[in-house]
Amino acid sequence: MTRRRRPLRRRVGAALIALGTISLTLGLTASPVHGQAPDQVGWWFRLKTKALPVAPPVPTVPDGGLFVQQAPDGPAAIGAVRYRTPSAASATLTLAAAQGSTTTLGAPVQACATSSSWVPPLPAPGYWEDAPKFGKTCSPGAVSSDGKFVAFIFGPEYLSNGALDVAIVPKDGASPFAIAFDKPAADSLVVKIAPAGTPTTVANPVTTVATGGGGGGVVKPPAASPSVSVAPVPTPTTAAAAGDNRSSVANTVLKVAGLGDPDRGERAAALGGASAIVVGWWLLSTRATRMPQLLGALSGAGAAVEVLPDPKSRIGGVGRFARRRSTNPSALR
């Protein structure tokens, strides 16, 4: 039995060390992931136009936040964000709905690559004529299970020239809605860096101009009607700090994208690999120990057979040398 167990232990130990080494290497050399804050944020309102001498009332939006609205005849408000993403392979943007806004009924919004330059309006919102144009390359927004976050996933086609520049707009043909977003957090964009030596894909600028976006000449405001009257969004009493929402943002990306915590898989692979190496080394450096053989009555041998003493025998000897004897002891000479 012992000769069969030792080779098996060694084979299992060697296999665990090999598997652990592979897992540890993959976990430590996986593409790094990190979060970052936007470089520029802005939003534009259709009722605010240079054709009007007096600025109309605008929705109340958190400072540094965004506002997206769909009217029956098209977009009434759009936003835009810009991030620096050098050497990025992919990215996930997560925006938090402001207090008073809800996405539980769905968020028919999308993030489309811009096809024109834009400058953040100060103060927001900006004139509708200055809103950025955007193309048909769009990523639909996915709402978290609690309705507090909307996430957008971007591939290499959005990460042109080392930057992510997208407009947050309503989906084509969406029903009327209005959503205000908080200021993007310091880790609102989770970026996956391309491995060293991998050429960065540079996409050609999008030249298709959207039919429902802003920009491109003076837009006259429509006649006063319920379709363009905007109810102010309540201002949050306490703005949540970006650092306080870090875990919530990470969990939301996990639920929406199904990717989990950005580097949770790498950490699990590294920990599992290290554990497998330890167990495999222990199996190789140790060997199975045989159980000690019990002697005398403890061995259990002959326990089922009761041996009766010889009636002619007698106890002879002193101390531990006492034995049952049937003959006289040998004489000393």
Disulfide bonds with the S-S distance in Angstrom:
Cys112-Cys138 1.99
